[in-house]
Amino acid sequence: AELKQFYDKKLLSVAEKNLVFMQYGTKRPIPARGGKSIEFRRFEKFTITAGSYTLTEGTPPTQTQGTVSTVTATISQYGQYSALTDLLELQSYDPIIAEYTEKYGIAMAEALDIVVRDVVDATTTIQYAGAATVVATSGAGAVASGNYINSAEILEMVRTLRRADARKINGRYICFIHPDNTHDLMQDPDIIDAFQYAAGRDQNNPLFTGVLGDWMGVTFVETTNLKVHSSYGMSGADVYEVVMVGEEAYAVTELSTQQSELIVKPRGSAGTADPLNQVSTIGWKAALAAVILNQNFLVSLYCASSRTPAA
């Protein structure tokens, strides 16, 4: 009876997503007493048409009016919490407060990244892989199981941003890509040849590291936090979104006076609401908003994946 099974005191770690959308948005915090909404202003480009700027000697031209567009974002609050009893806190075999703190930290980061992702997901600049188009009757993409991402699709996305004069972020466009799509892209001989013959012939080559890195002016950032539309395509194919952005494509704003935080309330701190010091709480709270600043500075590719072929 004394030979008990060994119990590992460290709980199994949870799977953490690579959080990226918060990282690449334009940061504009709202200062103290500045309300809970923010307005961005965008001066539109002047329209240049043939002959519109030709001057007649001695004659002033017709005045050109500038156009200013506004984009607003309103802060929302987000949070979660759990109540822990005194018996659980004192007698649990695991350090329950520490475990909850760690897991809520992960949950907070993932939740805020999803908030930003869902805003970016609302872009109207959409590209469909292969010969896929939009089904007029449903608005869904006619993406079939063979419409995978490849080098041609990446170049098309780059062209879309370049034609819109979208500036790059530190010299590169940023492409958020799901690991399932990375798998398909790495089957493209054009991609493989570029890494094999043009990239450094050392251990940092993507063929060794498995990390896509840079290609054709694009930095690939892999994340599972992208939208995957289950059975959205033709014959029930899952449809993945691959998103490419330029500078100031979207913005993320927070309250300077209310930073994201983990909050732990010890037993008894609730006063008369906890008269016998029986309950402690732990949770997180954040205030955040995101908004697309320029629809032309980002593009979303809808494609299938060999991971989830059509039924």
Salt bridges, closest charged atoms under 4 A:
GLU39 OE1 - ARG41 NH1 3.53
GLU44 OE2 - ARG42 NE 3.07
GLU89 OE1 - ARG267 NE 3.18
GLU99 OE1 - LYS103 NZ 3.07
GLU102 OE1 - LYS103 NZ 3.33
ASP118 OD1 - ARG117 NH2 2.89
ASP118 OD1 - LYS227 NZ 3.81
ASP121 OD2 - LYS227 NZ 3.04
GLU156 OE1 - ARG159 NH2 2.57
ASP165 OD2 - LYS45 NZ 2.62
ASP180 OD2 - HIS178 ND1 3.76
ASP184 OD1 - HIS183 ND1 3.26
ASP214 OD2 - ARG172 NE 3.37
GLU241 OE2 - HIS229 NE2 2.57
GLU247 OE1 - ARG167 NE 2.91
GLU248 OE1 - ARG167 NH2 3.38
